[in-house]
Every structure is written in C-alpha cells, then in structure tokens.
C-alpha cells in the first residue's frame, strides 16, 4: 500500500519572505507593531476594497473582535452554519451568546440560505458565516435577510481572500469581515488575522478592544494627536486626566509583531499567484 498522499495545502515561503525578514532585522524600529504593520493593514484594506483594516494575532481573535464590535452580548443569538471551524461558535459563546446552527447545502458546503429565515428570532443579533473553502455563500439573499431583520452580517474570509461575488471582493458585503493568516490559508505569517470593514465606527471599536480597551487613538510613538490630551473630562476622573492612559472598557493585547507584518507583506505580494 502506497504512503504517498496529495498535499491539500501548505505554506509557501521563498526568497521574498527571507529577504523581507532580514531587511526588517537590519532596520532600527519597533519590534511590536510599527510601519510594516501599518503598511500591511493598508494593503489588506486596498486589496479587499474595505476602507479600514486592523491586524491581530490570529484568525480566531478576529472573529471574537468582530462579534465584540457589533455588540454581541449574553443572551443574544447568532446564526452560524453547522459545518464550520470551532472558532466560529466559540467566539459567540465567549460572551454568553448562543450559536444557532443552520444546515448546509451539500453541493457547496456553505449554509443553506433558504433555511436561515426560519432560524431568526427576536433574540437574533447577527449572522456569522465563512465562505467555505473559498466558495462565496449566497451573499445577495443573506444580505437581504440581514437588512430585513436589522441583523449584523459578519463575513469570515479565512479561506476566501481574493474570492469574488458578482465581481466584487467578498468581505465587503457584510458589516464587518475577518481573515486568518494561519498556514493553511492563502497567505501566512505563522499566525495572524485581520478585521476589515467600510464602517469607521466598527473598526474603532474593534481596535480599542484589541489595544487593552484604550480610549485614545494615538498610534505607537505618537502623542496628543487629538490636541486635547490633558483638556478633557472622563466620568469621575479629575479634569485634565491624561487621555492617552484612559481605558473605557475591558480590552486585550491582541497585536502582531512588526516582523510578522514584514513577512505578511512579502506573502501579500505573491497572493495573486497563490
């Protein structure tokens, strides 16, 4: 019996990635997120057609941040397919919300859009779906359902970076989208993920949760971008309390390193070929 097998997916690294990392190591700069990260985020936003993007340390986190950004809370219901990565229901149950599983179409392995409406209840807050194996789900019908019932649509594009629906990039039909850079996906930095959207308010919320829950939007190495760092009032804090160190809610440290971003930039340049 042969031991040969067909490799379904594997990361592809070459001289481009090695050069990018070596050049990064030779530069003076931040080890944590800095100019490579900023450029990587902008390139993802440009590639997908979304206006805004933040990168995070893995794809599961990107789903969690998306759910947090749209306000998923305890007791809410979120519709998900019954054939999906465990990260999808986990990112919902983390807040005490309830994943509602809907069956898939065996021809596409995507959610059966005809079964979604009967699963919607007054508790339904959002629909969170992946484009399975890069095949876009029925975005037209599901977008119409979200508009009809005032639901958030979270597009998980972990397998679909570059996929199109009606000649438009997926990830731009929903309210917010996510992506994974795990080695099994189109591009990789070892680990990593992204959250992207056309909604500036949603990306600001997601970024705050990613960055410890901070209220200030100054980038690393920047101070007093707003011009009123010491001139504001915050709840019961003394007037003029330093805005850069004001945290308005629970948050986390979910950033990547700039070295990962350097590798990601090289991978992104090769994405059309992949």
C-alpha positions as CSV (number, residue, x, y, z in Angstrom):
1,X,0.0,0.0,0.0
2,X,1.5,3.4,-1.0
3,X,2.3,6.0,1.6
4,X,2.0,8.8,-1.0
5,X,-0.5,11.5,-0.4
6,X,-1.7,14.7,-2.0
7,X,-0.9,17.8,-0.1
8,X,-4.1,19.9,0.1
9,X,-2.4,23.0,1.5
10,X,0.9,24.1,2.8
11,X,2.7,27.4,3.4
12,X,4.9,28.6,0.6
13,X,8.0,30.6,1.7
14,X,10.8,31.7,-0.6
15,X,13.5,34.3,-1.1
16,X,10.9,37.1,-0.9
17,X,10.0,36.3,2.7
18,X,13.6,35.7,3.8
19,X,14.6,39.0,2.3
20,X,11.8,40.8,4.0
21,X,12.6,39.4,7.4
22,X,16.4,40.0,7.0
23,X,15.8,43.6,5.9
24,X,13.5,44.1,8.9
25,X,16.2,42.7,11.3
26,X,18.7,45.2,9.9
27,X,16.4,48.2,10.4
28,X,16.1,50.3,13.5
29,X,12.5,50.3,14.7
30,X,9.8,48.8,16.8
31,X,9.7,45.0,17.4
32,X,6.0,45.3,18.1
33,X,3.6,46.8,15.5
34,X,5.0,49.7,13.6
35,X,5.5,50.8,10.0
36,X,5.3,47.3,8.5
37,X,2.1,46.6,10.3
38,X,0.6,49.9,9.2
39,X,1.5,49.1,5.6
40,X,0.2,45.6,5.8
41,X,-3.1,46.8,7.2
42,X,-3.4,49.4,4.4
43,X,-2.6,46.8,1.7
44,X,-5.3,44.4,3.0
45,X,-7.8,47.2,3.0
46,X,-6.8,48.2,-0.5
47,X,-6.8,44.6,-1.8
48,X,-10.3,43.8,-0.4
49,X,-11.8,47.1,-1.1
50,X,-12.6,47.8,2.5
51,X,-11.7,51.2,3.8
52,X,-10.3,50.1,7.2
53,X,-8.3,47.1,8.5
54,X,-6.6,46.1,11.7
55,X,-4.4,43.0,12.1
56,X,-4.5,40.7,15.1
57,X,-2.5,37.8,16.4
58,X,-4.8,35.0,14.9
59,X,-7.9,34.4,13.0
60,X,-10.0,33.2,16.0
61,X,-9.3,36.5,17.6
62,X,-10.5,38.3,14.5
63,X,-13.9,36.6,14.9
64,X,-14.0,37.5,18.6
65,X,-13.3,41.1,17.8
66,X,-15.9,41.2,15.1
67,X,-18.5,39.9,17.5
68,X,-17.5,42.4,20.1
69,X,-17.5,45.3,17.6
70,X,-21.1,44.6,16.6
71,X,-22.2,44.3,20.2
72,X,-22.9,40.6,20.7
73,X,-23.8,40.1,24.3
74,X,-25.0,37.4,26.7
75,X,-28.4,36.0,25.7
76,X,-28.0,37.1,22.0
77,X,-28.4,34.6,19.3
78,X,-26.0,34.4,16.3
79,X,-26.7,32.2,13.3
80,X,-23.8,30.0,12.1
81,X,-23.6,27.0,9.8
82,X,-23.5,23.6,11.3
83,X,-20.4,22.8,9.2
84,X,-17.7,25.2,10.4
85,X,-14.5,25.7,12.3
86,X,-15.0,25.5,16.1
87,X,-13.7,29.1,16.3
88,X,-17.0,30.4,15.0
89,X,-19.3,29.1,17.8
90,X,-16.5,29.7,20.4
91,X,-16.3,33.4,19.5
92,X,-20.0,33.6,20.2
93,X,-20.2,31.5,23.4
94,X,-17.4,33.5,24.9
95,X,-19.9,36.3,25.7
96,X,-22.6,34.0,26.9
97,X,-24.4,34.4,23.5
98,X,-26.0,31.4,21.8
99,X,-24.8,30.0,18.4
100,X,-27.9,28.9,16.4
101,X,-26.8,26.2,13.9
102,X,-28.3,26.1,10.4
103,X,-27.7,23.2,8.0
104,X,-25.5,23.5,4.9
105,X,-26.0,22.7,1.2
106,X,-24.0,19.6,0.5
107,X,-23.2,20.8,-3.0
108,X,-21.3,23.9,-1.8
109,X,-20.8,23.1,1.9
110,X,-22.0,26.7,2.6
111,X,-25.0,27.5,4.7
112,X,-28.4,26.8,3.0
113,X,-29.7,30.3,2.7
114,X,-33.3,29.0,2.3
115,X,-33.2,27.7,5.9
116,X,-31.9,30.9,7.6
117,X,-35.2,32.9,7.9
118,X,-36.9,30.2,10.0
119,X,-34.0,30.3,12.5
120,X,-34.3,34.1,13.1
121,X,-36.0,35.0,16.4
122,X,-36.3,38.3,18.3
123,X,-33.0,37.4,20.1
124,X,-31.1,37.1,16.9
125,X,-28.3,39.7,16.7
126,X,-26.1,38.7,13.8
127,X,-25.3,36.1,11.2
128,X,-21.6,34.9,11.2
129,X,-20.6,32.8,8.2
130,X,-17.4,31.6,6.5
131,X,-17.1,31.3,2.7
132,X,-16.3,27.6,2.9
133,X,-13.2,26.6,1.1
134,X,-13.2,29.9,-0.7
135,X,-16.6,29.5,-2.3
136,X,-18.8,32.5,-1.6
137,X,-22.1,31.8,0.1
138,X,-25.3,33.4,-1.2
139,X,-24.4,36.9,-0.3
140,X,-27.4,38.5,-2.1
141,X,-30.1,36.6,-0.2
142,X,-28.3,36.7,3.1
143,X,-27.6,40.4,2.9
144,X,-31.3,41.0,2.1
145,X,-32.3,38.9,5.2
146,X,-29.9,41.0,7.4
147,X,-31.4,44.2,6.1
148,X,-35.0,42.9,6.5
149,X,-34.4,41.9,10.2
150,X,-31.8,44.5,11.1
151,X,-29.1,42.0,11.7
152,X,-25.3,42.3,11.6
153,X,-23.5,40.3,8.9
154,X,-20.0,39.1,9.8
155,X,-18.2,37.6,6.8
156,X,-15.4,35.1,7.7
157,X,-13.0,35.2,4.8
158,X,-10.3,32.9,6.2
159,X,-10.5,30.7,3.1
160,X,-11.6,33.4,0.7
161,X,-9.0,36.2,0.5
162,X,-9.4,37.3,-3.1
163,X,-12.6,35.5,-3.8
164,X,-15.3,37.5,-5.6
165,X,-19.1,37.6,-5.7
166,X,-20.7,39.4,-8.7
167,X,-17.1,40.5,-9.5
168,X,-16.8,42.2,-6.1
169,X,-14.4,41.1,-3.4
170,X,-16.0,39.1,-0.5
171,X,-15.6,40.8,2.8
172,X,-17.2,44.0,1.6
173,X,-20.9,42.8,1.6
174,X,-21.1,42.3,5.3
175,X,-20.9,44.9,8.1
176,X,-17.5,43.6,9.1
177,X,-15.2,40.8,7.9
178,X,-12.4,38.7,9.2
179,X,-9.5,36.8,7.8
180,X,-6.9,34.3,9.1
181,X,-3.2,34.0,8.2
182,X,-2.8,30.5,9.7
183,X,-0.5,28.4,7.5
184,X,-3.5,26.5,5.9
185,X,-4.8,29.7,4.3
186,X,-3.8,31.8,1.3
187,X,-1.0,33.8,3.0
188,X,0.6,33.3,6.3
189,X,2.9,34.8,8.9
190,X,2.8,31.7,11.0
191,X,-0.2,33.0,12.8
192,X,-2.2,36.2,12.4
193,X,-5.6,37.5,11.4
194,X,-7.4,40.7,10.2
195,X,-10.6,42.6,10.8
196,X,-11.7,44.8,8.0
197,X,-14.8,46.9,7.2
198,X,-16.1,50.0,5.4
199,X,-17.5,51.2,8.7
200,X,-15.1,53.6,10.6
201,X,-17.0,53.3,13.9
202,X,-16.8,49.5,13.9
203,X,-13.1,49.5,13.2
204,X,-12.5,52.0,16.0
205,X,-14.4,49.7,18.4
206,X,-12.5,46.6,17.3
207,X,-9.2,48.5,17.6
208,X,-10.0,49.6,21.1
209,X,-10.8,46.1,22.2
210,X,-7.6,44.9,20.6
211,X,-5.5,47.6,22.4
212,X,-6.4,47.0,26.0
213,X,-9.7,48.9,25.8
214,X,-7.9,52.2,25.5
215,X,-9.9,55.3,24.6
216,X,-7.1,57.2,22.9
217,X,-6.4,56.6,19.2
218,X,-2.8,57.8,19.1
219,X,-0.6,55.3,17.2
220,X,2.5,53.9,18.9
221,X,5.2,56.6,19.2
222,X,2.6,59.4,18.8
223,X,1.3,61.7,21.5
224,X,-1.6,64.2,21.7
225,X,-2.9,63.5,18.2
226,X,-6.3,65.0,19.2
227,X,-4.6,68.2,20.5
228,X,-6.5,68.0,23.8
229,X,-4.8,65.2,25.7
230,X,-5.0,67.0,29.0
231,X,-8.1,69.1,28.5
232,X,-11.0,66.6,28.8
233,X,-13.4,65.2,31.4
234,X,-13.9,61.5,31.9
235,X,-16.6,60.3,34.3
236,X,-15.3,60.8,37.9
237,X,-11.7,61.3,36.9
238,X,-10.1,64.7,37.7
239,X,-10.4,67.2,34.9
240,X,-7.4,67.0,32.5
241,X,-6.7,63.3,33.3
242,X,-4.2,62.0,30.7
243,X,-6.4,60.8,27.8
244,X,-3.6,58.5,26.5
245,X,-3.9,56.4,29.6
246,X,-7.7,56.3,29.8
247,X,-9.3,52.9,29.3
248,X,-13.1,53.0,28.8
249,X,-13.8,49.2,28.8
250,X,-12.3,45.7,29.1
251,X,-9.8,45.0,26.4
252,X,-6.9,42.8,25.5
253,X,-3.5,42.9,23.8
254,X,-4.1,41.2,20.5
255,X,-1.5,42.7,18.3
256,X,1.1,41.1,16.0
257,X,4.8,41.9,15.8
258,X,6.3,44.1,13.0
259,X,8.4,41.1,12.0
260,X,5.3,39.1,11.2
261,X,4.0,42.0,9.2
262,X,7.2,42.2,7.2
263,X,6.7,38.5,6.3
264,X,3.0,39.2,5.6
265,X,3.9,42.0,3.1
266,X,6.0,39.6,1.1
267,X,3.3,37.0,1.1
268,X,0.7,39.5,0.1
269,X,2.7,40.5,-3.0
270,X,2.6,36.8,-4.0
271,X,-1.1,36.4,-3.3
272,X,-2.3,36.6,-7.0
273,X,0.0,33.7,-7.8
274,X,-1.2,31.7,-4.9
